[in-house]
Amino acid sequence: VRRLARKRRGGAEDTAALSLSYKIHIASENNFPTAAGLASSAAGYACLVSALARLYGLEEELSEVARRGSGSACRSMFGGFVQWQRGERPDGTDSLALQVAPETHWPELRVLILVVSGEKKPVGSTAGMQTSVETSPLLKHRAEVVVPERLAQMMQHIQERDFEGFGQLAMRDSNQFHATCLDTFPPIFYLTDVSRHIIALAHRYNAHHGHTKVAYTFDAGPNAVVFALADAVAEFVEVVRRSFPPAANGDQFVRGLPVGSAALPQELLAAVVTEPVPGAVQYILHTK
């Protein structure tokens, strides 16, 4: 960021911006679990680059700078739906993020983050990915053949606000990503038994309704990110509450945007809530 600022100023000090010779103290804080597969590094580096740019008076495209800290941080420089472009140049300067659609594009879309564990994961994302690149033939096939095709499909589902297509593809792609973790040698296990319970629950819930009402995706960690449309949120949150009864210690089980209450029909309970696992989900973050 300093180098960019120096180049832009051409040696002349901008009085409104911070002097390039000043030292900087960085304090970074998260309001959600860190290093637990919830993109804390993407959030942290996007925040750092944005703050430094403001400090030094820079206004240009900075997703390539954020990407140096954490690959996915480049996407976090924008709101809405964002594509990380692979780029062709060896120096990586064209590996940038592009906004596909603004945050206003799909207002009914909601995100429920089911926090299973706030613990730091045993294998970090960067180290895990490096091992996968070296040892997983499935990852090679995925990167070369599957991803480009799915990327085009996903962009179309987003443009058309097609939740059925969007949700199905999100789940399939999450499953295949975790298959590459298993294909890594030695294998990496980011999903836990509780993660697998959530996957099964989502499939039972969708099967009961006869179409895709919720869709899960798991990053490099055990915590589930569940997509739903606004009108399905209250019912599914109640299903989660019945399936993973919270420990009654007064902590808020649902955080973020408010969620209304929902009464569950008996046939839904019988079909979907099979064997409750008390306390397995610590809390739910509800957001857009």
N, C-alpha and C positions, 0 to 999 in steps of 0.2 A: 504494500500500500504506500509506503514511504517512497519507494522507487517510482511508482506511478505519479505521485504528487510532485516529486522533484522534476520529472520529465514534463509534466503539465505546466509547472511554474517557470520552467526554463531558467532556473537559477534565481528568479526574482521571488522574494518572499511575499506571499499574499497576507495582507494584514488581518483579514477576517479569519484565516485558517491558522491552525497551530504550527508553531515553528518546528521544522523538521529535525532540529537538534535536540528537542526535548525528550526526556526519557518518559516511558509510560508504564503505569501500574495497571494490570488487568485483574479484575475480580469478576468471576463468572459464576452465576447461580442458576440452578434449575428449580422449577416448581413441580417436577415430575421425576420418576426414577431415572437415574443416570447409569449408562453402560448396561442397560437391561433390555436392549433391543427395541427401544422406543425413539430412536433417532436423536438422542441427546447430543451427539457430536455434530450432527447436521444443524441442530438448533443453535448450539454454542458457536460454531464457526461462522454461520450466517450472521449471527448477532454481532460477533467480533468484527467481521469485515464491514458490516453496515455502520457500526459505531466508529471504527477507524476512518472510514470514508467521510463520515460527517465531520469528524474532528479535523481532518486534513483538507476539507473542502473539495472532495472528489465526487463527480456525478456520473461517471461512465459505467459501462457494463462490467460488473464485478463478480459475476458467477464463476469465472475462470479462476479468480483469486481465491474465492471461498472453497472451490474444489480441491485446492492444494492442502487444505486442512482436513477435510473429510469429503470424499467424493460426492455424497448425496447433499452436502451443504449447498452445492450450486443450485439445486432445485428449491431449496428453502429461501432463496433470495427473492422469490416471487410468491404471490398468493395464487389461489385457484389451482388449476391443473397445469403441471409443468413437466416438460420432457427434457431429460438430460441427453444432449446430442453427443454421440460417440466421438466425432471428429476424426480427421485423417492425418493431421500434421504430427510429426514425431515429437515436437515440443509441447503438444497438448493445447496450444492457444485457441484451437477451434472446438475444443471439447467444452461446450457451454450449455447453459440452461435456456430454454425457450418457453414462454407461457403459451400453452395450447388454448386455454380458455380462462377468463377471469373468475374470481370467487363468486361473482354474481350470476354465473352461467347456469348453475344447477342448485337453486336455493333450497330445495327440499332434501338434498343429500345430507345425511348426518353420519357422524363417526362415534362409535362407542369403543373406548379402549378398556379392555378387561385386564386389569393389573393382577397378574397371577403371582409375580415376584418382583420386588424392587431390588433384589440382590444383583450384584455385579455378575455378569455371566462368566463361565469358566474360560471360554475362548473368545477373545476380542474379534470384532468384525474384520479388521484389516489382516490380522494373522490368519484367521480362518479362511478368508478369501484367497490369500497367497498360497496356502496349502491346497485349496481346492483347484486353483489354476494349475498347480504342479502335478496333482495326482488324479483329478476326476475327468475321465473321458466324457461323461455326461455333461459336465459344465461346458466343455469345448463345443459339443453338439448344440447345447442350449444357446450359447452366445452366437454361434455362426448361423444356425438354422431357425431355431424356435423364436428367439427374442425379436428379430426384425419383423417377422410375420405378426406376432402378437402385439407388438407396439402399434402397428398400423390398425389392427382390429380395435385395440383399446381406445385409440384416438377417435375412431368412428363411433364407438359406444358412448364416449363422453360427449362428442358433438351432438349426437342424437338423443342424449339423456336416456339411453336405453339401459335401465337398471338390470334387467334380466341378463343381457349380454355382458354388461360391465361386471356384475357380481360373479357370474359363472367363470369369467376369465380371471378375475382377481383370485378366486379360490384355486383354480387349476394352476395358476402360475406360482402361487404360494406353495402349493404341494410339490411342484416340480423343483422349486428352489431348495426345499428341505430334502428332496430326493438327492440333489447334488451334494448336500452336506453329508448324507449317508454314504454317498459314492466317494467322498473324500477319504484318503487313507493316511493315518487312522481316521475313522469316521467322527463327525462332529454332531452332537445331539443338542440342538437348541430347543426343540419342543420337549415338553414334559408330559407326564400322564394327564395333568390338568388341561394342558393345551389340547391334547387329543380328545378329552371329554368335551371341550368347547366345540371342536370340529364336528364331532358326532352329534352334539346338541343342535348345531346350526343345520345340519343335514336333516335331522328328524323334524325340526321346525318347518323347514322349507317343504319337505315331503308332505307334512300334514296340511299345509296350505296349497300344495299343488303347483307352486312356482317359487322363484327366488325372492324371498322377502328380506333375508339378511345374507351378507357375504363376509367371510373372514379372510384375513391375510396376516401372516406372521413374518416379521423381519427376523434378524439374527438374535432371537430371544424367545422366551416362553409366552410373552404377553400378546393377547389377541387384539387386533384392530378389526372391528366389525362395522361394515357399512350397512346402512338401512335408509329407507325414505322416512321422512318425519312422522308419517301416520303409523309406522310400525314400531316406533321406538318404545312407547309405554308398555305395549304388550310384551315385547322381547325382553325388556329390562325386568319385567315381572317374572318371566320364564327363567332368566338368569338368577334372580333372587331366590326362586323356588329350587333351582337346581344346585346352587351353591349358597345355601343359607348363610348370611353374614354372621360373624361372631358378634354377639350383642354387647359391645363395649362402648356404645354411644358414638363411635366414629361414623362420619357420613359415608354411606355406601355408594350413593350417586353424587358425583361432583361435577362442576361445570354448568352447562345449561340445565334449567329445571326440566324434570320429567314428570308428566301427569301419572295418575294411578290407573291401573287397568285390572278388570276382573277377568279371570281366565275361565273359559268354558271347561266343563269336566272332561269332554272328549280330547281337548287339546292337552290338558294335564296328563291324561292317561297315555296319550301317544308320544308326548315330548319329554315330560319330566319323569325319567325312569328311576335312576338311583342317585338321590341327592348326595353331594360331597360338601359337607359343612365347612365354611371358612376357606375354601380353595381359591375363591376370587376375593382379593383384598378389598378392591373398590372398583367402580366404573367411572371413567371420565367421559362425559357427554359433550361433544363439540361439533362444529360445522366443518 
